[in-house]
Amino acid sequence: MTKILVADDETDLEVLIRQKFRQKIREQHYQFVFAINGNDAIKKIQEQPDIAMILSDINMPEMDGLTLLSRISEMSPLTKTVMVSAYGDMDNIRTAMNRGAFDFVTKPVNFDDLEVTMEKTIRHVNQLKDTMKAIKENNILKMYVDQNVLQFMNTREFETSLIANETIEASVAFIDICGFTSISEKEPPDVVVKMLNNYFDLIVKEVINQEGIIDKFMGDCVMAVYKGKFSLDRAVDSALAIRRKINSLPTELSFTPKVSIGINQGEMISGNIGSATLRRLDYTVIGDIVNTAQRLQNTAAPEQIIINKTAYEKIKSSFKCEWVGEVSLKNKTSPVVIYNVVE
């Protein structure tokens, strides 16, 4: 849905727009916000920064359309303005175009022409947003990736490596923030995202400390993969460190953070999984070992690090574990004995 601000002191225009675009409004294609002058428009933009485009009259009391146009360019450069005025305002229209107006339509308004102009403007705004997103993602990539790696990504060797699949011996951990859904249902989005990102940042640091790889973020859960020698030991070490760090965090907004973790080790397929049509491919791991790790995490209570008996036999001389019991896991014909890693 595109949010459009209409700034015009003629209240008749609001009635006409609501009538002419009633179907698009009902279908939630457009949402209109109305202002009676430039000052009112500025207030509405500050209250609703997701406004994508503006239809503005030139001659308005208190603040005219040309002044409003200058202010908008400073406040919200991605928001585009279409000026709506009479033929007699051609000098003003030229001034408006020189100040950055995207287009103009004349009064009396031809609503078919207005809709074509609006759709053209919306497409342009969306293209600008996509471009800004791509630039932002590229800058983020540069923050985390060495320049030599970026150069390698442009080579044929890199393209070939993307389609290389293999079977590897590794460990995988699923680390879930317990009960975080309750916060997301009560608090504003900005608060929820900030809290979750803080928890994730702490988790990521401990995974990296044990040479693990963050495979993906899944809602309020992190999937981490540990390759190479002693992968299971390193996975458990990072899980213990994560539990300690999370437990040391203060209660925030009546939420006390805890983690539940499931870990498994064995052979898994590593490859570029996804849809080439959508250009969305993730280099990830799949297989029964991965699925079992996630199901082990689902059985874990807050503060538990759950492993199966096979993993327990491999690490029992290095870590203190307690027997939990037998559980039934999806797609497993027999109950699975599980242990909690204590320290």
C-alpha positions, 0 to 999 in steps of 0.5 A, spaced: 500 500 500 502 506 498 501 512 502 500 519 499 499 526 502 494 531 498 496 538 500 490 543 498 486 548 502 480 546 497 476 541 501 472 539 495 479 536 492 479 531 498 471 529 497 473 528 489 479 524 491 475 519 496 470 518 490 474 517 484 479 512 488 474 509 492 476 502 489 483 503 490 482 505 497 478 499 499 483 494 495 488 498 500 492 500 494 492 507 496 492 510 502 491 518 502 492 523 508 490 530 507 493 537 509 490 544 508 496 547 507 504 547 507 505 547 515 499 542 516 503 537 511 510 538 514 506 536 521 503 530 517 510 528 514 513 528 521 508 524 524 507 519 518 514 518 515 512 512 510 509 517 506 511 516 499 509 521 494 505 528 495 500 532 491 501 539 492 497 545 490 501 551 489 497 557 492 495 555 499 495 560 506 500 560 511 505 556 507 505 555 499 507 549 495 513 552 493 516 553 500 513 546 502 517 543 496 523 546 499 522 543 506 520 536 503 527 536 499 530 537 506 526 532 510 525 526 506 529 526 499 526 519 497 519 522 497 517 525 490 512 531 489 507 532 484 504 539 483 497 540 482 495 547 479 492 552 474 495 553 467 496 560 469 501 558 474 506 556 469 512 560 472 511 557 479 510 550 475 517 552 472 520 554 479 517 548 482 520 543 477 527 547 478 526 545 485 525 538 484 518 537 483 517 530 480 511 532 475 505 536 475 498 536 473 493 542 472 486 544 474 481 542 473 484 535 475 483 530 470 483 524 474 485 519 469 491 523 467 492 524 475 492 516 476 497 515 470 502 520 473 501 517 480 503 510 478 509 513 474 511 517 481 510 511 485 514 506 480 520 512 481 520 512 488 520 504 489 526 504 484 529 509 488 528 505 495 530 499 491 537 502 489 538 505 496 537 498 499 542 495 494 547 500 496 546 499 503 547 492 503 553 493 499 556 497 504 554 492 509 557 487 505 564 491 505 564 492 512 564 484 513 568 482 507 575 483 506 576 486 499 580 480 496 574 476 497 569 481 494 574 481 488 574 473 488 566 474 488 566 477 481 570 471 478 568 465 474 571 461 480 567 464 485 561 462 480 563 455 480 564 454 487 557 457 488 554 450 485 559 446 488 555 441 493 559 436 498 558 432 504 561 434 510 562 432 518 560 438 522 556 440 528 550 444 528 547 448 534 540 451 534 539 457 539 533 459 541 531 466 545 525 463 550 519 466 550 521 472 546 514 472 542 510 474 548 515 481 547 514 482 540 506 481 541 506 487 546 512 492 544 513 497 538 517 494 532 523 498 534 523 496 541 523 488 539 528 489 533 533 492 538 532 487 543 533 481 539 539 484 535 542 485 542 541 478 544 543 476 537 550 480 537 552 477 543 550 470 541 554 471 534 560 473 538 560 467 542 559 462 536 565 466 532 569 465 538 569 458 537 570 458 529 563 457 528 559 460 522 552 463 523 548 459 518 541 463 518 537 467 523 530 464 524 525 468 527 528 469 534 533 463 533 540 462 531 542 456 527 550 455 527 555 450 524 561 448 526 566 445 521 573 442 522 576 438 528 573 438 535 567 441 532 562 438 537 567 440 543 567 447 540 559 447 539 558 446 546 563 451 549 560 456 545 553 454 547 555 454 555 558 461 554 552 463 550 548 461 556 552 464 561 552 471 557 545 471 556 543 469 564 547 475 566 543 480 562 538 484 566 531 484 565 528 488 560 521 490 559 519 485 564 522 480 560 528 476 562 532 473 557 534 465 557 536 460 551 534 453 550 539 450 545 540 443 541 546 440 538 548 435 534 554 432 530 555 428 524 555 428 516 550 433 513 550 436 506 553 442 504 550 446 498 547 452 495 540 451 497 534 455 494 531 458 488 535 460 482 528 464 479 528 468 485 535 469 485 535 467 493 540 462 494 543 460 501 549 456 502 547 452 508 547 445 511 541 440 510 540 433 512 537 428 518 543 431 523 541 438 522 533 436 523 535 432 529 539 438 532 532 443 531 528 437 534 533 437 540 532 444 541 525 444 541 525 439 547 530 443 551 527 447 557 530 454 558 537 454 560 538 447 557 543 445 552 540 438 549 544 433 546 543 426 544 546 419 547 551 419 541 554 426 542 554 425 550 558 419 549 563 423 545 564 429 550 562 426 557 570 426 559 570 433 557 563 436 560 559 435 565 552 432 563 546 430 566 541 425 564 534 428 562 530 422 559 527 419 553 523 423 548 520 422 541 522 426 536 519 427 529 521 421 524 524 417 529 521 410 530 524 409 537 525 414 543 531 418 543 535 418 550 537 426 551 542 429 556 543 436 558 550 439 558 551 442 565 558 445 565 
